[in-house]
Amino acid sequence: MQNSPKGPLSIRMLETPTEMEAVEDLERLIWPGSETDVIPSHLLLAAVHGGGLVIGAFDETTDPTLLVGFVFGFPGLYYTPDGPRIKHCSHQLGVLPEYRNSGIGFRLKRAQWQMVRHQGIDRITWTFDPLLSRNAHLNIARLGTVCNSYLRNFYGEMRDGMNQGWPSDRFEVDWWVNSRRVEHRLSIHARRRLQLVDFQEAETLIVRALSPLPDFSPQENPLIVLEIPVDILEMKARDPVLANTWRLYTRSVFEALFSQAYLVTDFIYTTSQDPPGSYYVLSYGEATL
């Protein structure tokens, strides 16, 4: 369930030195513990000057300058048989802890989607930890990204409080901003979200917690559901050995499935059921785009 923002909320572009200093301060609050991981305000300004985007969310209850969340990205390239093409690299999305689960992240990404389309770019990519269920729910289920790229220890050793002592494995997701898939996910007429029971009734192959991949055929199993922990950060604090076991397990499973042309296309995140559960849905073949 989502919380409500504390008051009237506005989303707007950020462009001035003062605004970028506020973003820099916000980074320290969201990801404490490593000053070297903070993107400095002068670099944010340079990125915006070169076509990048910094978009902020403001709680206007008492102060219209109170920045509570932001999203930052910049232009990049990807390569096709016909040569390089421009994409938007979305690098950071952050919201103050007390404002999370209120839909601010979704609103920031929707604003980014609108601006990138206005720039004439049709693809946005970003990375996230595939074991973070809340992030997966936003990125895959709500925004409509897809993924077939697993990056081992992508950022090397990270020093912030959330990632320290933890392999920085990442998904790199694709957000095809002009696709019907994404437009449907962002529509005010949101689709009914599929639940685990829907896949069970369809006799979908479901791989439960830490179970090895059974023998399967992509032609006979066009859908595979893979369970992950509901709260890996709580597990990491309570039992780091078990959390690392999950990291290595999911690394091997995702790499195996991606090598056989599966894509992550949906995510099931149920905290209201007993027991709660988190599950990736993988679909076979590029037609799922």
C-alpha positions as CSV (number, residue, x, y, z in Angstrom):
1,M,0.0,0.0,0.0
2,Q,1.2,3.5,-0.8
3,N,1.4,6.3,1.6
4,S,0.2,9.8,0.8
5,P,2.6,12.6,0.3
6,K,2.7,15.0,3.3
7,G,1.2,17.9,1.3
8,P,0.9,19.4,-2.2
9,L,3.6,18.0,-4.4
10,S,5.1,19.6,-7.6
11,I,7.5,18.1,-10.2
12,R,9.7,20.4,-12.1
13,M,13.0,20.6,-14.1
14,L,16.1,21.7,-12.2
15,E,18.7,23.9,-13.9
16,T,20.3,26.4,-11.5
17,P,23.4,26.1,-9.3
18,T,21.3,26.5,-6.1
19,E,18.9,23.7,-7.2
20,M,21.9,21.4,-8.0
21,E,23.3,22.1,-4.5
22,A,20.0,21.0,-3.1
23,V,20.3,17.7,-5.1
24,E,23.8,17.2,-3.8
25,D,22.6,17.6,-0.2
26,L,19.7,15.3,-0.9
27,E,22.0,12.6,-2.1
28,R,23.8,12.6,1.2
29,L,20.6,12.0,3.0
30,I,19.4,9.2,0.8
31,W,22.7,7.3,0.4
32,P,24.7,8.2,3.6
33,G,28.2,6.9,4.3
34,S,30.3,7.7,1.3
35,E,31.0,11.3,0.3
36,T,32.9,10.1,-2.8
37,D,29.7,8.5,-4.2
38,V,27.9,11.9,-4.2
39,I,27.6,13.4,-7.7
40,P,28.8,17.0,-7.2
41,S,26.5,20.0,-8.2
42,H,29.0,21.2,-10.9
43,L,28.8,17.9,-12.7
44,L,25.0,17.9,-12.6
45,L,25.0,21.4,-14.1
46,A,27.4,20.3,-16.8
47,A,25.2,17.3,-17.7
48,V,22.1,19.4,-17.9
49,H,24.0,21.9,-20.1
50,G,24.8,19.0,-22.4
51,G,21.3,17.7,-22.8
52,G,20.9,15.8,-19.5
53,L,17.9,16.0,-17.2
54,V,17.5,16.6,-13.5
55,I,13.9,16.6,-12.3
56,G,12.9,17.3,-8.7
57,A,9.9,16.6,-6.5
58,F,9.0,19.3,-4.0
59,D,6.7,19.2,-0.9
60,E,5.0,22.6,-1.0
61,T,3.2,22.2,2.3
62,T,5.3,24.8,4.0
63,D,8.2,25.5,1.7
64,P,8.1,25.3,-2.2
65,T,11.8,24.8,-2.2
66,L,11.7,21.7,-0.1
67,L,13.3,19.0,-2.4
68,V,12.2,15.5,-1.4
69,G,13.1,13.5,-4.5
70,F,14.9,13.7,-7.8
71,V,15.8,11.7,-11.0
72,F,19.0,12.4,-13.0
73,G,20.1,11.1,-16.4
74,F,22.2,12.1,-19.4
75,P,22.5,11.2,-23.1
76,G,24.5,8.2,-24.1
77,L,25.0,5.8,-27.1
78,Y,24.1,2.3,-27.9
79,Y,25.2,0.3,-31.0
80,T,23.1,-1.3,-33.7
81,P,24.1,-3.0,-37.0
82,D,23.2,0.4,-38.6
83,G,25.6,2.3,-36.3
84,P,25.3,4.1,-33.0
85,R,22.1,5.6,-31.7
86,I,21.3,8.0,-28.9
87,K,19.7,6.8,-25.7
88,H,19.0,8.4,-22.3
89,C,21.0,6.9,-19.4
90,S,19.0,7.3,-16.3
91,H,21.6,7.2,-13.5
92,Q,19.9,8.1,-10.2
93,L,16.4,8.1,-8.7
94,G,16.1,9.0,-5.0
95,V,13.4,9.9,-2.6
96,L,13.7,10.8,1.1
97,P,12.9,7.8,3.3
98,E,9.9,9.5,4.9
99,Y,8.4,10.2,1.5
100,R,8.8,6.7,0.0
101,N,5.9,4.5,-0.9
102,S,3.9,7.5,-1.9
103,G,4.2,7.4,-5.6
104,I,6.8,10.1,-5.9
105,G,9.3,7.8,-7.7
106,F,6.7,6.9,-10.3
107,R,5.8,10.5,-10.9
108,L,9.5,11.4,-11.3
109,K,10.0,8.7,-13.9
110,R,6.8,9.6,-15.7
111,A,8.1,13.2,-16.0
112,Q,11.4,11.8,-17.3
113,W,9.5,9.7,-19.8
114,Q,7.7,12.8,-21.1
115,M,10.9,14.9,-21.4
116,V,13.0,12.2,-23.1
117,R,10.2,11.7,-25.7
118,H,10.2,15.4,-26.3
119,Q,13.9,15.2,-27.0
120,G,13.2,12.6,-29.7
121,I,14.9,9.7,-27.9
122,D,13.1,6.4,-27.8
123,R,15.1,4.4,-25.3
124,I,16.0,4.9,-21.7
125,T,18.3,2.5,-19.8
126,W,19.3,2.3,-16.1
127,T,20.6,-0.2,-13.6
128,F,19.2,-1.5,-10.4
129,D,19.9,-4.3,-7.9
130,P,17.6,-7.2,-9.0
131,L,17.2,-8.3,-5.4
132,L,15.5,-5.1,-4.3
133,S,11.8,-6.0,-4.6
134,R,10.4,-2.5,-4.3
135,N,12.7,-1.2,-7.1
136,A,11.8,-4.2,-9.2
137,H,8.1,-3.6,-8.7
138,L,8.4,0.1,-9.8
139,N,10.7,-0.5,-12.7
140,I,9.2,-3.7,-14.2
141,A,5.6,-3.9,-13.1
142,R,4.6,-0.2,-13.0
143,L,6.9,1.4,-15.6
144,G,7.0,-1.4,-18.1
145,T,10.8,-1.9,-18.5
146,V,12.2,-5.2,-19.8
147,C,15.5,-6.8,-19.1
148,N,17.8,-9.4,-20.5
149,S,21.1,-8.0,-19.3
150,Y,22.8,-9.1,-16.0
151,L,25.9,-7.2,-15.0
152,R,28.2,-8.8,-12.5
153,N,29.6,-6.5,-9.8
154,F,29.0,-3.6,-12.2
155,Y,30.1,-0.8,-9.9
156,G,32.9,-2.7,-8.1
157,E,33.1,-2.2,-4.4
158,M,30.6,0.4,-3.2
159,R,31.0,2.2,0.1
160,D,27.6,3.7,0.9
161,G,25.6,2.2,3.8
162,M,23.2,0.3,1.5
163,N,25.8,-1.4,-0.7
164,Q,28.9,-1.8,1.4
165,G,30.2,-5.3,1.6
166,W,27.9,-6.6,-1.1
167,P,28.6,-7.5,-4.8
168,S,27.2,-4.7,-6.9
169,D,25.4,-7.0,-9.4
170,R,22.8,-5.1,-11.5
171,F,20.1,-5.5,-14.1
172,E,20.3,-3.1,-16.9
173,V,16.7,-2.4,-18.0
174,D,15.3,-1.1,-21.3
175,W,12.5,1.4,-21.2
176,W,11.2,1.7,-24.8
177,V,9.4,5.0,-24.3
178,N,7.2,5.0,-27.4
179,S,6.1,1.3,-27.1
180,R,2.5,0.4,-26.5
181,R,3.7,-1.7,-23.5
182,V,5.0,1.4,-21.7
183,E,2.1,3.7,-22.7
184,H,-0.3,1.1,-21.3
185,R,1.6,0.9,-18.0
186,L,1.7,4.6,-17.6
187,S,-1.9,5.1,-18.6
188,I,-4.5,6.3,-16.0
189,H,-6.4,3.2,-17.0
190,A,-3.9,0.9,-15.5
191,R,-4.0,-2.8,-16.4
192,R,-5.0,-5.4,-13.8
193,R,-1.9,-6.6,-12.2
194,L,-1.3,-10.3,-12.4
195,Q,-0.9,-12.2,-9.2
196,L,0.9,-15.5,-8.5
197,V,-2.4,-17.4,-8.6
198,D,-2.9,-16.4,-12.3
199,F,0.4,-18.1,-13.2
200,Q,-0.4,-21.1,-11.0
201,E,-3.8,-21.5,-12.8
202,A,-2.0,-21.4,-16.1
203,E,0.4,-24.1,-14.9
204,T,3.4,-21.8,-15.3
205,L,6.8,-23.2,-14.2
206,I,7.4,-21.5,-10.8
207,V,11.0,-21.7,-9.4
208,R,10.7,-21.4,-5.6
209,A,13.2,-19.9,-3.2
210,L,16.8,-21.1,-3.8
211,S,15.6,-24.1,-5.9
212,P,17.7,-25.2,-8.8
213,L,16.4,-24.6,-12.3
214,P,14.6,-27.8,-13.3
215,D,14.9,-29.2,-16.8
216,F,12.7,-27.1,-19.1
217,S,12.1,-26.3,-22.7
218,P,11.6,-22.6,-23.8
219,Q,9.0,-23.8,-26.4
220,E,7.1,-25.7,-23.6
221,N,7.7,-23.1,-20.9
222,P,7.3,-19.6,-22.6
223,L,6.8,-18.2,-19.1
224,I,8.9,-18.8,-16.0
225,V,8.3,-17.3,-12.5
226,L,11.3,-16.9,-10.2
227,E,10.9,-16.2,-6.4
228,I,13.3,-13.7,-4.7
229,P,13.3,-12.4,-1.1
230,V,10.7,-9.8,-0.2
231,D,13.2,-7.7,1.8
232,I,16.9,-8.5,0.9
233,L,18.2,-5.5,3.0
234,E,16.6,-6.9,6.2
235,M,18.0,-10.3,5.3
236,K,21.4,-8.8,4.6
237,A,21.4,-7.1,8.1
238,R,20.2,-10.2,9.8
239,D,22.0,-13.0,7.9
240,P,24.6,-11.7,5.5
241,V,25.7,-15.2,4.5
242,L,22.2,-16.1,3.4
243,A,21.8,-12.8,1.6
244,N,25.1,-13.5,-0.3
245,T,23.8,-17.0,-1.1
246,W,20.8,-15.4,-2.7
247,R,23.1,-13.1,-4.7
248,L,25.1,-15.9,-6.2
249,Y,22.0,-18.1,-6.8
250,T,20.0,-15.4,-8.7
251,R,23.1,-14.4,-10.6
252,S,23.4,-18.0,-12.0
253,V,19.7,-18.4,-12.7
254,F,19.3,-15.0,-14.5
255,E,22.4,-15.6,-16.6
256,A,21.2,-19.0,-17.6
257,L,17.7,-17.8,-18.6
258,F,19.0,-14.7,-20.4
259,S,21.4,-16.9,-22.4
260,Q,18.3,-18.8,-23.6
261,A,16.5,-15.7,-24.9
262,Y,14.3,-15.1,-21.9
263,L,13.4,-11.5,-20.9
264,V,12.2,-10.2,-17.5
265,T,8.8,-8.7,-18.4
266,D,6.8,-8.5,-15.2
267,F,7.1,-8.6,-11.4
268,I,4.7,-9.7,-8.7
269,Y,5.1,-8.0,-5.3
270,T,2.5,-9.0,-2.7
271,T,3.0,-7.7,0.9
272,S,-0.7,-8.0,1.9
273,Q,-0.8,-11.8,1.6
274,D,0.4,-14.3,4.2
275,P,3.1,-15.1,3.5
276,P,4.2,-12.1,1.4
277,G,6.1,-12.8,-1.8
278,S,8.2,-11.4,-4.6
279,Y,8.5,-13.0,-8.0
280,Y,10.0,-12.1,-11.4
281,V,8.2,-13.2,-14.5
282,L,10.4,-14.1,-17.5
283,S,9.1,-14.5,-21.0
284,Y,10.7,-16.3,-23.9
285,G,11.6,-14.5,-27.1
286,E,12.0,-11.0,-28.3
287,A,8.3,-10.8,-29.4
288,T,7.5,-10.1,-25.8
289,L,8.8,-6.5,-26.3
